[in-house]
Amino acid sequence: MTQEPVALAAAFASFAELWSPRIVTVVNDYDVRIAKVEGEHVWHVHDHTDEFFLVVEGELHIALREAGGERTVVLPAGSVFTVPRGTEHKPSAPVRTAILLLEPTGTSTVGDRHDEVPDHVDATTGHALT
């Protein structure tokens, strides 16, 4: 973890991979991750943690499977949303989108339970920002 400020624009410019988050800093036991996304992720669940999303640029859709059925929340740039622990969800983005996530260190990008992971999704606990 750096002891210097991190410029988000420069951090986003430092990598090209989609659905492959970079850890920009750590707050207590939580990673602050950034990712570029486009297309669909995978249906997955985090059994023991909520998942916080902030849309920096673009538009993120999060499909949710809840007790009352399925719904999709749409997050334009500047919006935040928290997926509650135990909720099956599938992020997607109709255009190239930049997001910031807050998750406990070591949390897998494909959760504790998930559908088959497609090749374009990086199943990771986050990569160091270079």
Buried (B, 14 or more C-beta within 10 A) or exposed (E): EEEEEEEBEEBBEEBEEBBBBBBBBEEEEBBBBBBBBBBBBBBBBBEEBBBBBBBBBBBBBBBBBEEEEEEEBEBEBEEEBEBEEEBBBBBBBEEEBBBBBBBBEEBBBBBBEBEEBEEBBBBBBBBEBE
